[in-house]
Amino acid sequence: MVELYTSRTPIELLAWTQELERASGRQSGGPRNAPRPLDLDLLLYGERESRDPSLQLPHPRLHLRAFVLAPLAALSPEVLIPLAGRTAGAVWESWENRSTVRRVPWNAADR
């Protein structure tokens, strides 16, 4: 999970992340949910909402995925998840089986 500040619009940011995915070897047209070298999703963009077919913000399933909620709750527990009607921290605290997600230490300097 990455939090960043940008002057790009949500659509421009989406195009940039898709270019990063292509540069890493991701090919379009493959099976849905198949393994890929890099998968970048825009989850939130401040308080902006988008129902554009190419970009839905907030991500419509972010409150349903433990691997998204755990780092989001750690990074920004007070952020409101509109579709859940609660904060990321509150949704994560109510998650029944939080042990399914574990933090893996990572240091960019070691890579």
Backbone torsions as a table, in degrees:
resi	resn	phi	psi	omega
1	MET	NA	136.7	-178.9
2	VAL	-132.1	135.2	171.2
3	GLU	-108.6	130.8	179.1
4	LEU	-141.9	161.8	176.5
5	TYR	-113.7	134.4	-175.8
6	THR	-148.4	156.0	173.1
7	SER	-95.1	-2.9	179.1
8	ARG	-71.7	148.0	173.2
9	THR	-72.6	164.7	177.2
10	PRO	-55.9	-41.6	179.9
11	ILE	-67.1	-39.4	176.8
12	GLU	-64.8	-40.2	178.2
13	LEU	-65.4	-40.4	176.2
14	LEU	-60.3	-45.8	178.7
15	ALA	-60.3	-40.6	179.3
16	TRP	-64.4	-45.0	179.5
17	THR	-65.7	-35.8	177.6
18	GLN	-66.5	-35.6	175.7
19	GLU	-65.9	-40.6	175.5
20	LEU	-60.4	-41.7	178.2
21	GLU	-62.0	-45.4	178.7
22	ARG	-62.7	-41.2	-179.8
23	ALA	-64.7	-25.0	179.3
24	SER	-86.6	-1.9	177.2
25	GLY	106.4	4.7	178.7
26	ARG	-70.9	135.1	179.4
27	GLN	-112.4	136.8	179.0
28	SER	-80.8	158.3	176.8
29	GLY	88.5	1.9	178.4
30	GLY	-77.6	176.3	178.7
31	PRO	-62.3	144.6	179.4
32	ARG	-62.9	136.7	178.4
33	ASN	64.5	19.0	176.0
34	ALA	-76.3	156.2	176.9
35	PRO	-58.2	143.6	178.8
36	ARG	-143.9	154.8	-177.8
37	PRO	-62.0	-34.5	-178.3
38	LEU	-151.6	133.9	178.6
39	ASP	-133.3	111.3	-178.7
40	LEU	-112.5	126.7	176.9
41	ASP	-120.6	138.0	170.9
42	LEU	-87.4	118.3	-177.1
43	LEU	-93.6	-46.8	-177.9
44	LEU	-140.4	153.8	173.4
45	TYR	-139.5	80.7	-173.4
46	GLY	58.5	-132.6	178.2
47	GLU	-102.1	8.8	-179.0
48	ARG	-67.3	148.0	174.2
49	GLU	-122.5	146.3	177.6
50	SER	-143.2	133.3	175.0
51	ARG	-115.7	17.9	175.9
52	ASP	-59.1	136.6	179.8
53	PRO	-56.1	-27.9	-178.9
54	SER	-87.7	-14.4	-178.2
55	LEU	-155.4	110.7	176.3
56	GLN	-105.6	123.5	178.9
57	LEU	-128.8	136.9	-11.4
58	PRO	-58.9	160.0	178.6
59	HIS	-55.7	128.8	-172.0
60	PRO	-65.9	-16.7	-177.8
61	ARG	-118.2	12.5	-175.3
62	LEU	-63.0	-31.3	-179.5
63	HIS	-80.6	-1.6	-179.0
64	LEU	-106.1	0.7	-174.2
65	ARG	-120.3	114.8	-178.2
66	ALA	-61.2	-38.8	-177.8
67	PHE	-68.9	-13.0	174.2
68	VAL	-96.1	-43.8	-176.9
69	LEU	-64.6	-40.5	-176.7
70	ALA	-58.2	-54.7	-179.9
71	PRO	-69.7	-32.8	178.4
72	LEU	-64.5	-42.6	178.9
73	ALA	-65.9	-33.5	177.7
74	ALA	-72.8	-40.2	-177.1
75	LEU	-76.2	-42.4	-173.6
76	SER	-150.4	73.2	-174.1
77	PRO	-62.7	-22.7	-176.8
78	GLU	-89.9	-2.6	-179.8
79	VAL	-67.7	134.7	-178.6
80	LEU	-82.1	132.1	173.4
81	ILE	-102.7	101.3	-172.5
82	PRO	-55.3	-42.7	-177.3
83	LEU	-67.3	-22.9	177.4
84	ALA	-94.5	-19.4	-178.9
85	GLY	70.2	19.0	-179.5
86	ARG	-145.0	171.1	177.8
87	THR	-77.2	162.7	177.6
88	ALA	-59.4	-41.6	179.1
89	GLY	-61.9	-43.2	-179.6
90	ALA	-66.8	-41.9	178.3
91	VAL	-63.4	-43.9	-179.2
92	TRP	-65.7	-40.7	179.5
93	GLU	-62.4	-29.9	-179.3
94	SER	-88.7	-3.4	-179.2
95	TRP	-63.1	130.1	-173.4
96	GLU	-68.2	-39.1	-175.4
97	ASN	-127.5	74.0	-178.6
98	ARG	-67.8	-16.3	-178.7
99	SER	-70.9	-7.5	178.5
100	THR	-73.4	-13.3	-179.7
101	VAL	-119.5	131.5	176.3
102	ARG	-130.9	148.0	-179.3
103	ARG	-82.0	133.6	176.9
104	VAL	-109.6	115.9	179.7
105	PRO	-59.1	139.0	-179.4
106	TRP	-144.6	133.3	178.4
107	ASN	-128.4	117.6	-177.5
108	ALA	-57.2	-31.8	-179.6
109	ALA	-65.9	-23.0	179.7
110	ASP	-84.4	-7.0	-174.3
111	ARG	-96.3	NA	NA
